[in-house]
Amino acid sequence: MSARSAVVITGANGEIGHALIERLTEHGQDAVIALDLREPDPSVAKRCAQVVVGDVTDAASFERVSDQYDVRAVFHLAAMLSTSSEKSPERAQSVNVDGTLRALGFAMARSARRGAKVSFVFPSSIAAYGVPSLAEKQRAGAVREEQFNAPTTMYGVNKLYGEHLGRYYSRHYRQLAQEPNPPGVDFRSIRFPGIISAFTVPSGGTSDYLPEMLHAAAQGKDYACFVRDDTRIPFMAMPDAVDAILQLADADAAKLSSVVYNVSAFNPSPAEFSERVLRAFPQVKITYAPHEKRQGIVDTWPADLDDSLARRDWAWAPKYSLDRMIDEYLLPNVKQRYAGV
């Protein structure tokens, strides 16, 4: 009997990991193997064929992935986010770079075992950009993948380097040993904007001000936004983020002209978003108390992303506009989540 096809998800206990595991187990035939520092929530763990509790920087964590599965894909979600990475850049380097190397090495080894490439999907970030000034940010408009690749944060540096590592392993790496080269990895990366989820409250991200605002208001709590009311960066709804990951993973390799793709959906300012939040929760108060360092980071990120390459190569198109996200996805779910609070 042939081994069952499987996918490995690192960082499985994060907000994208939860959503991705739910989607894969609802509609896919692959076994899901979850790897995270913490035991996943029971609702997530029960969907997984195997759960590995371990650190992505430790090769032993990957060695514990069962040999009974034919690993065809790795979704490498594990990362320290932007604000957390600024507080501990050495740990960020270890998790975001060394962890990615470990995951790539695991994928390379599994490709040799199965005699076919292992797909490796790497969520990158808008943090990979570094626009030098607000004036330049306003002039630039929607930014392409190759522009302003001079990040100003450790997280951004790590993510940009992760993209380059994947490009190297998928296009240039050659085994130096005498035996034949393994098939290798098929590396594909998405530069995500801020992601807004109705079901999980993010922590450690510099783009978290909009989801934090919403979740606070839904609980009847006032919120002091940590960036200016006119700050503008792109965002998307969590269901679209998961769609993007799966669509890129399934895209025909022959049609892909790049290993790194922008995706985006809308880019409201906090003032614009708060108008919709206050319409739904008029009893709360939203104020602005910009945090100097976090504001400085966001000011270096593009006001919008040009995702025309993804639209051309793999027919990317978000399902959720800002209004549809709020009316059909966010409000019904957060109201249900916090009912009675």
TIVEX-845594 format. One record per residue (C-alpha): residue number from 0; x, y, z. Coordinates in steps of 0.1 Angstrom, whole numbers. Example, Ala and Ser with C-alpha at 12.3 -4.5 7.8 and 13.67 -1.06 7.14 Angstrom:
BEGIN
+-----+-------+-------+-------+
!   n !    px !    py !    pz !
+-----+-------+-------+-------+
!   0 !   123 !   -45 !    78 !
!   1 !   137 !   -11 !    71 !
+-----+-------+-------+-------+
//
This chain:
BEGIN
+-----+-------+-------+-------+
!   n !    px !    py !    pz !
+-----+-------+-------+-------+
!   0 !     0 !     0 !     0 !
!   1 !    14 !    34 !   -10 !
!   2 !    19 !    60 !    17 !
!   3 !    -9 !    85 !    22 !
!   4 !    -2 !   120 !     7 !
!   5 !     3 !   146 !    34 !
!   6 !    11 !   183 !    39 !
!   7 !    31 !   198 !    68 !
!   8 !    21 !   231 !    83 !
!   9 !    46 !   248 !   106 !
!  10 !    32 !   275 !   129 !
!  11 !     0 !   255 !   128 !
!  12 !   -14 !   272 !   160 !
!  13 !   -13 !   307 !   145 !
!  14 !   -43 !   325 !   130 !
!  15 !   -34 !   315 !    94 !
!  16 !   -26 !   280 !   105 !
!  17 !   -60 !   275 !   121 !
!  18 !   -78 !   287 !    90 !
!  19 !   -56 !   267 !    66 !
!  20 !   -60 !   235 !    85 !
!  21 !   -98 !   239 !    86 !
!  22 !   -99 !   245 !    49 !
!  23 !   -75 !   216 !    40 !
!  24 !   -94 !   191 !    61 !
!  25 !  -128 !   201 !    48 !
!  26 !  -120 !   199 !    11 !
!  27 !   -88 !   180 !     7 !
!  28 !   -76 !   144 !     6 !
!  29 !   -42 !   151 !    22 !
!  30 !   -34 !   142 !    57 !
!  31 !   -24 !   173 !    77 !
!  32 !     7 !   172 !    99 !
!  33 !     8 !   202 !   123 !
!  34 !    41 !   215 !   138 !
!  35 !    41 !   242 !   165 !
!  36 !    58 !   252 !   197 !
!  37 !    25 !   247 !   215 !
!  38 !     0 !   219 !   215 !
!  39 !   -27 !   231 !   191 !
!  40 !   -62 !   239 !   202 !
!  41 !   -83 !   207 !   205 !
!  42 !  -106 !   218 !   177 !
!  43 !   -75 !   220 !   154 !
!  44 !   -56 !   190 !   167 !
!  45 !   -86 !   167 !   160 !
!  46 !   -83 !   176 !   123 !
!  47 !   -47 !   166 !   121 !
!  48 !   -32 !   132 !   113 !
!  49 !    -1 !   140 !   134 !
!  50 !     8 !   168 !   158 !
!  51 !    45 !   176 !   164 !
!  52 !    51 !   199 !   193 !
!  53 !    86 !   214 !   187 !
!  54 !   107 !   243 !   176 !
!  55 !   113 !   249 !   139 !
!  56 !   149 !   258 !   147 !
!  57 !   155 !   223 !   159 !
!  58 !   161 !   196 !   133 !
!  59 !   147 !   170 !   157 !
!  60 !   112 !   185 !   153 !
!  61 !   111 !   177 !   116 !
!  62 !   127 !   143 !   122 !
!  63 !    96 !   134 !   142 !
!  64 !    73 !   138 !   112 !
!  65 !    62 !   102 !   105 !
!  66 !    77 !    83 !    77 !
!  67 !    44 !    67 !    69 !
!  68 !    33 !    98 !    51 !
!  69 !    43 !   110 !    16 !
!  70 !    49 !   147 !    23 !
!  71 !    40 !   165 !   -10 !
!  72 !    39 !   201 !     4 !
!  73 !    51 !   222 !    33 !
!  74 !    33 !   254 !    43 !
!  75 !    59 !   272 !    64 !
!  76 !    39 !   296 !    85 !
!  77 !    60 !   296 !   116 !
!  78 !    75 !   331 !   123 !
!  79 !    80 !   358 !   149 !
!  80 !    60 !   388 !   138 !
!  81 !    72 !   424 !   133 !
!  82 !    67 !   440 !   167 !
!  83 !    79 !   409 !   186 !
!  84 !   109 !   407 !   163 !
!  85 !   120 !   443 !   171 !
!  86 !   120 !   434 !   208 !
!  87 !   142 !   403 !   203 !
!  88 !   161 !   405 !   169 !
!  89 !   184 !   376 !   177 !
!  90 !   155 !   353 !   185 !
!  91 !   137 !   366 !   153 !
!  92 !   168 !   357 !   133 !
!  93 !   167 !   322 !   148 !
!  94 !   130 !   315 !   142 !
!  95 !   125 !   334 !   109 !
!  96 !   157 !   324 !    91 !
!  97 !   172 !   293 !   108 !
!  98 !   137 !   279 !   111 !
!  99 !   131 !   285 !    73 !
! 100 !   164 !   268 !    66 !
! 101 !   154 !   238 !    87 !
! 102 !   120 !   236 !    69 !
! 103 !   137 !   238 !    34 !
! 104 !   162 !   211 !    44 !
! 105 !   133 !   189 !    55 !
! 106 !   115 !   195 !    22 !
! 107 !   147 !   187 !     2 !
! 108 !   151 !   154 !    21 !
! 109 !   115 !   144 !    16 !
! 110 !   117 !   153 !   -21 !
! 111 !   147 !   128 !   -25 !
! 112 !   127 !   101 !    -6 !
! 113 !    96 !   105 !   -28 !
! 114 !   115 !   111 !   -61 !
! 115 !    95 !   142 !   -69 !
! 116 !    95 !   179 !   -59 !
! 117 !    80 !   190 !   -26 !
! 118 !    59 !   222 !   -29 !
! 119 !    71 !   248 !    -4 !
! 120 !    47 !   277 !     3 !
! 121 !    62 !   306 !    22 !
! 122 !    40 !   335 !    35 !
! 123 !    61 !   366 !    32 !
! 124 !    50 !   401 !    42 !
! 125 !    46 !   437 !    33 !
! 126 !    74 !   442 !    59 !
! 127 !    98 !   432 !    31 !
! 128 !    94 !   467 !    18 !
! 129 !   111 !   498 !    31 !
! 130 !    99 !   531 !    15 !
! 131 !   123 !   558 !    25 !
! 132 !    98 !   586 !    33 !
! 133 !    61 !   595 !    36 !
! 134 !    64 !   617 !     6 !
! 135 !    79 !   588 !   -15 !
! 136 !    51 !   565 !    -1 !
! 137 !    25 !   589 !   -14 !
! 138 !    41 !   592 !   -48 !
! 139 !    47 !   555 !   -52 !
! 140 !    11 !   544 !   -51 !
! 141 !     7 !   506 !   -56 !
! 142 !    42 !   491 !   -53 !
! 143 !    55 !   462 !   -74 !
! 144 !    74 !   432 !   -60 !
! 145 !   109 !   445 !   -71 !
! 146 !   105 !   480 !   -57 !
! 147 !   117 !   494 !   -23 !
! 148 !   133 !   461 !   -12 !
! 149 !   151 !   477 !    17 !
! 150 !   132 !   467 !    49 !
! 151 !   137 !   487 !    81 !
! 152 !   127 !   460 !   106 !
! 153 !   142 !   426 !   116 !
! 154 !   111 !   409 !   105 !
! 155 !   112 !   425 !    71 !
! 156 !   149 !   416 !    67 !
! 157 !   141 !   380 !    77 !
! 158 !   112 !   377 !    53 !
! 159 !   131 !   391 !    24 !
! 160 !   160 !   368 !    31 !
! 161 !   136 !   339 !    33 !
! 162 !   124 !   347 !    -2 !
! 163 !   160 !   346 !   -14 !
! 164 !   166 !   314 !     4 !
! 165 !   136 !   298 !   -13 !
! 166 !   147 !   311 !   -47 !
! 167 !   182 !   296 !   -41 !
! 168 !   169 !   262 !   -30 !
! 169 !   144 !   259 !   -58 !
! 170 !   165 !   273 !   -87 !
! 171 !   202 !   272 !   -79 !
! 172 !   210 !   246 !   -52 !
! 173 !   230 !   216 !   -63 !
! 174 !   239 !   187 !   -41 !
! 175 !   277 !   183 !   -38 !
! 176 !   276 !   146 !   -29 !
! 177 !   283 !   119 !   -55 !
! 178 !   247 !   105 !   -56 !
! 179 !   222 !   120 !   -80 !
! 180 !   206 !   153 !   -71 !
! 181 !   173 !   152 !   -53 !
! 182 !   143 !   166 !   -72 !
! 183 !   143 !   196 !   -48 !
! 184 !   116 !   220 !   -38 !
! 185 !    91 !   240 !   -57 !
! 186 !    92 !   273 !   -37 !
! 187 !    64 !   298 !   -39 !
! 188 !    60 !   329 !   -18 !
! 189 !    32 !   355 !   -11 !
! 190 !    38 !   389 !     2 !
! 191 !     8 !   395 !    24 !
! 192 !    -6 !   428 !    35 !
! 193 !   -23 !   431 !    69 !
! 194 !   -47 !   402 !    75 !
! 195 !   -80 !   407 !    93 !
! 196 !   -97 !   377 !   110 !
! 197 !  -130 !   375 !   127 !
! 198 !  -120 !   344 !   148 !
! 199 !   -85 !   351 !   162 !
! 200 !   -71 !   382 !   177 !
! 201 !   -35 !   386 !   164 !
! 202 !    -5 !   395 !   186 !
! 203 !    29 !   408 !   178 !
! 204 !    21 !   423 !   144 !
! 205 !    25 !   460 !   135 !
! 206 !    -6 !   459 !   112 !
! 207 !   -28 !   446 !   140 !
! 208 !   -45 !   479 !   147 !
! 209 !   -76 !   473 !   126 !
! 210 !   -84 !   438 !   139 !
! 211 !   -76 !   450 !   174 !
! 212 !  -100 !   479 !   170 !
! 213 !  -128 !   456 !   158 !
! 214 !  -124 !   429 !   185 !
! 215 !  -122 !   455 !   212 !
! 216 !  -154 !   473 !   200 !
! 217 !  -172 !   440 !   197 !
! 218 !  -165 !   434 !   234 !
! 219 !  -177 !   469 !   243 !
! 220 !  -142 !   482 !   250 !
! 221 !  -128 !   516 !   240 !
! 222 !   -97 !   514 !   218 !
! 223 !   -67 !   537 !   215 !
! 224 !   -52 !   531 !   180 !
! 225 !   -14 !   529 !   180 !
! 226 !   -11 !   547 !   146 !
! 227 !   -24 !   580 !   132 !
! 228 !   -59 !   581 !   118 !
! 229 !   -46 !   588 !    83 !
! 230 !   -22 !   559 !    81 !
! 231 !   -27 !   538 !    50 !
! 232 !   -14 !   503 !    42 !
! 233 !   -32 !   474 !    24 !
! 234 !   -52 !   447 !    41 !
! 235 !   -73 !   416 !    32 !
! 236 !   -97 !   393 !    49 !
! 237 !   -85 !   360 !    63 !
! 238 !  -106 !   338 !    40 !
! 239 !   -89 !   355 !    10 !
! 240 !   -55 !   350 !    25 !
! 241 !   -61 !   313 !    28 !
! 242 !   -75 !   312 !    -7 !
! 243 !   -43 !   329 !   -20 !
! 244 !   -21 !   303 !    -3 !
! 245 !   -40 !   274 !   -17 !
! 246 !   -44 !   289 !   -52 !
! 247 !    -7 !   296 !   -55 !
! 248 !     2 !   262 !   -41 !
! 249 !   -20 !   246 !   -68 !
! 250 !   -10 !   269 !   -97 !
! 251 !     6 !   254 !  -128 !
! 252 !    44 !   258 !  -124 !
! 253 !    47 !   265 !  -161 !
! 254 !    26 !   297 !  -158 !
! 255 !    46 !   311 !  -129 !
! 256 !    70 !   339 !  -138 !
! 257 !    82 !   346 !  -103 !
! 258 !    87 !   330 !   -69 !
! 259 !    74 !   360 !   -50 !
! 260 !    39 !   375 !   -55 !
! 261 !    20 !   404 !   -40 !
! 262 !   -16 !   400 !   -30 !
! 263 !   -40 !   427 !   -18 !
! 264 !   -76 !   437 !   -15 !
! 265 !   -82 !   471 !     1 !
! 266 !   -64 !   498 !    20 !
! 267 !   -86 !   518 !    45 !
! 268 !   -72 !   543 !    69 !
! 269 !   -80 !   537 !   106 !
! 270 !  -104 !   567 !   104 !
! 271 !  -123 !   551 !    75 !
! 272 !  -124 !   517 !    92 !
! 273 !  -134 !   531 !   125 !
! 274 !  -165 !   548 !   109 !
! 275 !  -178 !   513 !   100 !
! 276 !  -169 !   499 !   134 !
! 277 !  -187 !   527 !   153 !
! 278 !  -217 !   523 !   131 !
! 279 !  -220 !   487 !   144 !
! 280 !  -208 !   495 !   180 !
! 281 !  -218 !   531 !   187 !
! 282 !  -213 !   527 !   225 !
! 283 !  -175 !   525 !   223 !
! 284 !  -149 !   552 !   219 !
! 285 !  -120 !   551 !   194 !
! 286 !   -91 !   574 !   200 !
! 287 !   -56 !   577 !   185 !
! 288 !   -23 !   574 !   205 !
! 289 !     4 !   568 !   179 !
! 290 !    33 !   547 !   191 !
! 291 !    64 !   563 !   177 !
! 292 !    83 !   532 !   167 !
! 293 !    53 !   513 !   154 !
! 294 !    41 !   543 !   135 !
! 295 !    76 !   547 !   120 !
! 296 !    75 !   511 !   108 !
! 297 !    41 !   514 !    92 !
! 298 !    52 !   546 !    75 !
! 299 !    78 !   526 !    56 !
! 300 !    53 !   501 !    42 !
! 301 !    35 !   509 !     9 !
! 302 !     1 !   524 !     9 !
! 303 !    -9 !   498 !   -16 !
! 304 !     5 !   468 !   -34 !
! 305 !     4 !   461 !   -71 !
! 306 !    -7 !   425 !   -74 !
! 307 !   -11 !   424 !  -112 !
! 308 !    15 !   397 !  -115 !
! 309 !    -5 !   373 !   -93 !
! 310 !   -37 !   382 !  -112 !
! 311 !   -19 !   374 !  -145 !
! 312 !     0 !   343 !  -135 !
! 313 !   -25 !   324 !  -113 !
! 314 !   -58 !   343 !  -117 !
! 315 !   -56 !   359 !   -82 !
! 316 !   -87 !   379 !   -73 !
! 317 !   -99 !   387 !   -38 !
! 318 !  -135 !   378 !   -30 !
! 319 !  -139 !   403 !    -2 !
! 320 !  -141 !   441 !    -7 !
! 321 !  -139 !   461 !    24 !
! 322 !  -177 !   465 !    27 !
! 323 !  -183 !   428 !    20 !
! 324 !  -157 !   418 !    45 !
! 325 !  -173 !   439 !    73 !
! 326 !  -209 !   431 !    65 !
! 327 !  -207 !   394 !    56 !
! 328 !  -176 !   381 !    74 !
! 329 !  -165 !   403 !   103 !
! 330 !  -197 !   416 !   120 !
! 331 !  -218 !   385 !   121 !
! 332 !  -189 !   364 !   134 !
! 333 !  -175 !   388 !   160 !
! 334 !  -210 !   396 !   173 !
! 335 !  -216 !   358 !   177 !
! 336 !  -182 !   353 !   193 !
! 337 !  -187 !   381 !   219 !
! 338 !  -224 !   377 !   225 !
! 339 !  -232 !   385 !   261 !
! 340 !  -199 !   401 !   268 !
+-----+-------+-------+-------+
//
